[in-house]
Amino acid sequence: MRISFLFAMGLLAACACSKNTNQPASHQVTMQDYSFNPESLNISVGDTVTWVNDGATSHTTTSGTVGAPDGNWDSGTMAPGARYQHVFPAAGNFRYYCSFHATTNGMVGVIAVH
């Protein structure tokens, strides 16, 4: 009887340990000095990215490439101190840019979702 009880307890412990405990994570990208930091970010499906304008000028985070927004997200104008969040529900490489500073300052980034 003791052996079957210990065996059952071991099975319960194994089941508890094998559960998928991956929870969506949060990541932050800062906007400052006409750049995104980090410029590229690797995340998992379901994770959230928060862009924070830590600079002294307004910026945007607009998905797509310069002159060709793809409509996945657009923060609109973000004044200094503003925050914008986006959840990434699917895998892929998502390019984005600041609509004010991409052309003149090269303010672009990419989120790689795995």
Helices and strands as residue ranges (DSSP letters): H 2-18, E 26-32, E 35-37, E 40-43, E 48-53, E 62-65, E 68-74, E 83-87, E 92-97, H 102-105, E 108-113
